[in-house]
Amino acid sequence: MPLEFAGATDVGHRRDHNEDALLLLPQHQLAVVCDGMGGHQAGEVASGIGVETVRRFFELLQDPEATWPFGYDRQKEEQTNLLKVAAQWAKQRIREDG
């Protein structure tokens, strides 16, 4: 059964702007939500870097010459490795750029 994807974020009742970021990659059966941690400095920047990095990682998968920014754990399934590496790279980039 194919999955259908849809997504939305909302500012909520307590904040005046939305710091969340959303990424839908149905071709990879993946949805990512990065919570901007309202009230923390540059939450919208961090969440934006997070989803952009995950998007870029999954784009890089199309290039057979590309190298992964982190190692592949051969004891884990491919999907687990994909998510783990995407999350690690996003965390690294948020710390560097955020």
Phi, psi and omega in degrees: 000123179289147178269147172251141182242139172207155180200157177201151171238162183218144181294333181085192186263345189254347185244162178258355175211156184267124180255003181277155176226146186231140177225128176242123177234076184299332179296339177250006184052052186225135172231134182233131173238125175250119181277123183286001178053063181318133181096343176271149182300128174059037179301321180291331177291312181298315181293324176295317177297320180301308182289325178295321179293317178297317178301314180297319179301314181290334172292318180298334180299338181285342182264111182294344180270348183290146175254149179282146180288346178220160184293159178264128179266104185292349178274352181247158178292159182301315181299321177296317178298316180302310181294318181297313182293318178300316180293319179298316181294319178299315179299316179299314182293323178297317179294323181285315189260336187283000000 
